[in-house]
Amino acid sequence: MPSWQDANLGTMKRVALWLVSEVGEGNTFTKEQLRDAFPGVSQVDRRMRDLRDFGWRIDTNREDAGLDSHEQRFVKPGVPVWEPGRATRKTGTLAIGAGRRREVLSNDGNMCRSCGITPGEMYAGTYEAAQLDIARRDVTKPDGTKATELVTECKRCRVGGRSLTADLRKVLNEIAGLSQVERKVLSDWVAADQRQFSRLEQIWSDYRSLPEDSRAQLRTELELD
C-alpha cells in the first residue's frame, strides 16, 4: 500500500490508508485525531464519510451505542480506493446532503419506517428518546435487479437492520394473491400510511416482547402449560 502521508493522493484515499495503517480495523478514533493527522486539509471529515459509498464501515454513536459522541469506530474496510480506477463512484450511489435528508424524512412521515417511532418519542419502558437518521437499504425490484434506496430509521432499527434487504418483488406478488376485501383493507392502510392494531394484536405484540419466565406465567394463565 502507498503511504497515507503521500500528498499526491487525494484526501479520501489518504484517509482510507490512515484508517488501515494507523487506526486499525475494529479500533476507535476521534475527530480530533483525524484532523491532527491531516492539518490544514479542508473537509477531511466529509472525505472520510465518502468512504461509506465504497463499502467502508465507520460507525458513530448512532450505530454503536458504546461510543461517545466524539468517538468513531473503524469497523471494516471496503473498496481499496487508493488502487487505480477503484475510487470511481458506482452509478446510482446516493449522497445524503442536508436537502436530501429533509426530503427523505418528509416523504417517510418523519418516523422510523421499521417501528413507527417519531423523533423525541420515548422507547416503551425506557427513558431513551428516539433519534431518526437516514439509512441505505438494498431493494430487490420486480425484475430481480437490486437498487439502493434511502429510508428513515431510528438508531435502534438502523443498527439491527444493516444487513436487511427489502424485497419489492415479493410484496407485489403477495398483493396479487389478495382477495378484493383484503386489497381494499390494505389500500386504506397505505393511503393513511398507518394501521391501528386491534387490542388482541397489541396483546400478542406485548407477549412476544416478554422474557421467557413471564411468557411462561402467561401461558399458565391461559391454561396452556
C-alpha positions in Angstrom: 0.0 0.0 0.0 1.1 3.6 -0.6 1.8 5.8 2.4 -1.2 7.7 3.8 1.2 10.7 4.0 1.7 10.8 0.2 0.4 14.3 -0.6 0.0 13.3 -4.3 -3.0 11.2 -3.3 -6.5 12.6 -2.8 -7.8 13.2 0.7 -10.3 10.4 0.6 -7.6 7.9 -0.4 -5.2 9.2 2.2 -7.9 8.9 4.9 -8.6 5.3 3.9 -4.9 4.5 4.2 -4.7 6.2 7.5 -7.5 4.2 8.9 -5.9 0.9 7.7 -2.4 1.6 8.8 -2.8 3.9 11.8 -6.2 3.2 13.4 -6.6 -0.4 12.6 -9.8 -2.4 11.9 -12.1 -2.6 14.9 -10.4 0.3 16.8 -11.8 3.7 17.7 -10.6 7.2 16.9 -11.8 10.8 17.4 -12.4 13.7 15.0 -9.5 15.5 16.7 -7.1 12.6 15.9 -8.3 12.7 12.3 -7.8 16.4 12.0 -4.5 16.3 13.7 -3.3 13.7 11.1 -4.4 16.0 8.3 -3.6 19.5 9.5 -4.8 22.2 7.1 -6.8 19.8 5.0 -10.3 21.1 4.4 -13.4 18.9 4.7 -11.4 15.9 5.8 -14.4 14.7 7.8 -16.5 14.7 4.7 -13.9 12.8 2.7 -13.9 10.2 5.4 -17.7 9.9 5.2 -17.4 9.5 1.4 -15.7 6.2 2.1 -19.0 4.7 3.1 -20.1 4.9 -0.5 -17.4 2.4 -1.3 -18.4 -0.1 1.4 -16.3 1.2 4.3 -18.0 0.9 7.6 -17.2 3.6 10.1 -19.6 3.7 13.0 -20.6 6.7 15.2 -22.6 6.5 18.4 -25.7 6.4 16.2 -24.8 2.9 15.1 -22.8 1.8 18.2 -24.3 2.9 21.5 -21.0 2.1 23.2 -19.2 5.0 21.6 -19.1 8.5 23.0 -20.3 11.4 20.9 -16.8 12.3 19.9 -15.7 8.8 19.0 -16.0 6.7 15.8 -15.1 3.1 15.1 -13.3 1.8 12.0 -15.3 -1.4 11.7 -14.1 -2.8 8.4 -12.5 -1.6 5.1 -14.3 -1.6 1.8 -13.0 -1.0 -1.7 -9.3 -0.2 -1.7 -9.9 3.3 -3.2 -6.1 4.0 -3.4 -5.8 1.5 -6.3 -6.1 2.9 -9.8 -9.7 3.1 -11.0 -11.2 1.9 -7.7 -12.3 5.3 -6.4 -15.0 5.8 -9.1 -18.4 6.0 -7.6 -20.9 3.4 -8.7 -23.8 4.6 -10.8 -26.8 5.4 -8.6 -24.7 6.0 -5.4 -26.8 8.2 -3.2 -25.2 11.2 -1.5 -27.2 12.3 1.5 -26.9 16.1 1.8 -29.0 18.2 4.1 -31.7 18.9 1.5 -31.9 15.2 0.5 -32.1 14.3 4.2 -35.1 16.6 4.8 -36.8 15.3 1.7 -36.5 11.6 2.8 -37.7 12.5 6.3 -40.7 14.3 4.9 -41.6 11.5 2.5 -41.3 9.0 5.3 -43.7 10.9 7.5 -40.9 11.9 9.9 -41.0 8.5 11.6 -39.0 5.3 11.6 -40.3 3.1 8.8 -39.4 0.0 10.7 -41.0 0.6 14.1 -43.0 3.8 13.6 -41.4 5.8 16.3 -41.1 9.6 15.9 -38.2 11.8 16.9 -38.1 12.6 20.6 -40.6 9.9 21.4 -39.6 7.6 24.3 -39.0 3.9 23.6 -41.5 1.9 25.6 -40.3 1.1 29.1 -37.2 3.4 28.9 -36.2 7.0 29.3 -34.4 6.9 25.9 -35.7 9.3 23.2 -35.7 8.2 19.6 -33.3 9.7 17.1 -34.0 9.4 13.4 -31.4 9.0 10.7 -31.3 8.1 7.0 -30.2 4.5 6.1 -29.3 3.0 2.8 -31.4 -0.1 2.1 -30.9 -2.6 -0.7 -34.2 -3.3 -2.5 -35.0 -6.2 -4.9 -37.0 -4.8 -7.7 -39.8 -6.7 -9.6 -37.4 -7.6 -12.4 -34.9 -9.1 -10.0 -32.4 -6.3 -10.1 -31.2 -4.6 -6.9 -31.1 -0.9 -6.1 -30.0 1.1 -3.1 -32.7 3.4 -1.7 -32.9 5.7 1.3 -35.2 5.1 4.2 -35.8 6.8 7.6 -34.9 4.6 10.6 -34.3 5.2 14.3 -31.0 4.4 15.8 -32.2 1.1 17.2 -33.7 -0.2 14.0 -30.7 1.0 11.9 -28.3 -1.0 14.0 -30.4 -4.1 13.7 -31.2 -3.7 10.0 -27.8 -3.1 8.4 -27.9 -6.5 6.6 -31.5 -6.4 5.6 -32.7 -6.3 2.0 -36.2 -5.1 1.1 -38.0 -7.2 -1.5 -40.5 -5.2 -3.5 -41.0 -8.1 -5.9 -42.1 -10.4 -3.0 -44.5 -7.7 -1.7 -46.1 -7.2 -5.1 -46.5 -10.9 -5.6 -48.2 -11.2 -2.2 -50.6 -8.4 -3.1 -51.5 -10.1 -6.4 -52.9 -13.0 -4.3 -55.1 -10.9 -2.1 -58.9 -11.0 -2.3 -60.8 -7.9 -3.2 -61.7 -7.3 0.5 -58.1 -7.8 1.7 -56.9 -5.5 -1.1 -59.3 -2.8 0.0 -58.2 -3.0 3.6 -54.5 -2.8 2.5 -55.3 0.2 0.3 -56.8 2.0 3.2 -53.7 1.4 5.3 -51.4 2.5 2.5 -53.5 5.6 1.8 -53.4 6.6 5.5 -49.8 5.4 5.9 -50.7 3.9 9.2 -52.6 1.0 10.7 -54.4 0.8 14.0 -53.7 -2.6 15.6 -56.6 -4.4 17.4 -56.5 -4.9 21.1 -55.8 -8.6 20.6 -52.9 -7.9 18.2 -51.4 -5.4 20.7 -51.5 -8.0 23.5 -49.8 -10.5 21.1 -47.1 -8.0 20.4 -46.6 -7.3 24.1 -46.5 -11.0 24.8 -43.7 -11.5 22.2 -41.5 -8.9 24.0 -41.8 -10.6 27.4 -38.9 -12.6 28.8 -39.4 -16.4 29.0 -40.3 -16.5 32.7 -43.1 -14.0 32.1 -44.2 -15.8 28.9 -44.4 -19.0 30.9 -46.6 -17.3 33.5 -48.9 -16.0 30.8 -49.2 -19.5 29.2 -50.1 -20.8 32.6 -52.8 -18.1 32.9 -54.2 -19.3 29.6 -54.0 -22.9 30.8 -51.6 -23.9 28.0 -49.0 -25.4 30.4 
